[in-house]
Amino acid sequence: MTDIQAVTEQVERESILLRRVLTEAEKVVVGQKALMERMLIGLLCEGHLLVEGLPGLAKTTAVKTLAATIHTSFQRIQFTPDLLPADILGTQIYRPESASFEIRKGPLFHNIILADEINRAPAKVQSALLEAMQERQVTIGETTFALGRPFLVLATQNPIEQEGTYPLPEAQIDRFMLKVRVDYPTAEDEKEILLRAFHNPEDTVEGVLDTPRLDKAQDVMASIHMEEKIVDYIVRLTRATRRPADYGLDFAPMIHYGASPRASIWLAQAARAHAFLQGRGYVTPQDVKALAPDVLRHRILLSYEAEAEGKTTDDLILVLLERIEVP
């Protein structure tokens, strides 16, 4: 118990700075606290985020605001149907005077990448991102370059029913730690947005977090206590998406395939980060439940039967969280 108390004291000290990031972001972004918290969780865990929502819901603004609060390099890449892999990775340029090739690095060589409308680019560009997202490196020609830390891809996408969008490959979707859905603001939030529309609050956002402090926060977060029964709970949740009948769930015909073991890893990490932001030195089942939808929703592939009945992955995850025994 003494160790947990000591960790909690450390967490309380280090999480204050992360909460200041949220305070700064709220100067610009209205009514998207859950989104901003999940972007911070991604930053703490060095996991990429996929943010989905209709145009005009402040997805891009939220990412740019987060980047403004951190002393790191930021690059926005607008994904379009005619984008080429070299446009994001970089390319080799031949220099006749020296009869040699010079490597010109692309916009991916920054710390925080905003991949705007990522699902408007074709498959070759999506494949080019895979190495960077998974291995934290980029290969141009025969040369491989390590990417700096932190390296975070925050991708926005419109719902795939929108005109001119491409479904992302399953292998790439699985590389995203979280998939966050953004909905319309409440009436009160929309009124506040309208009142702020005639000002320029971006100028008031301060950079409050640098890489050494982020490293310290990550070290403290890694020491947060997680009981074995919480680990077992995470494993049960993930495995129940693959073999629902083993856990007394009757929606097996609804799922084509379930979440991969990567989901278990990210759910444990996300739960720790959530506990960190709450100022606790230990993980509770509520931390797991809070992040389970964002970790699992893009890792469950529904069957045609589920689509015919109008079921979504969120519907199944809700049943999962209600029916799987909580420790």
Protein Blocks (a to p, Z undefined) as FASTA:
>chain_A
ZZmmmmmmmmmmmmmmmmmmmmmmmmmmghilmmmmmmmmmmmnopacdddddehilmmm
mmmmmmmmpccddddddddfkbcfklmnopcdddfklopacddddfklcfbdcdehkllp
cfklmmmmmmmmmnopacehjaccddddddddddddddfkbghiacddfklmmmpmbacd
dddddfklmmmmmmmmmpcfklmpccfbdfklmmmmmmmmmmpccdfklmmmmmmmmmmm
mmmmlnopaklmmpmbdcdfklmmmmmmmmmmmmmmnopabdcfklmmmmmmmmmmmmcc
cdfklmmnopafklmmmmmmmmmccZZ
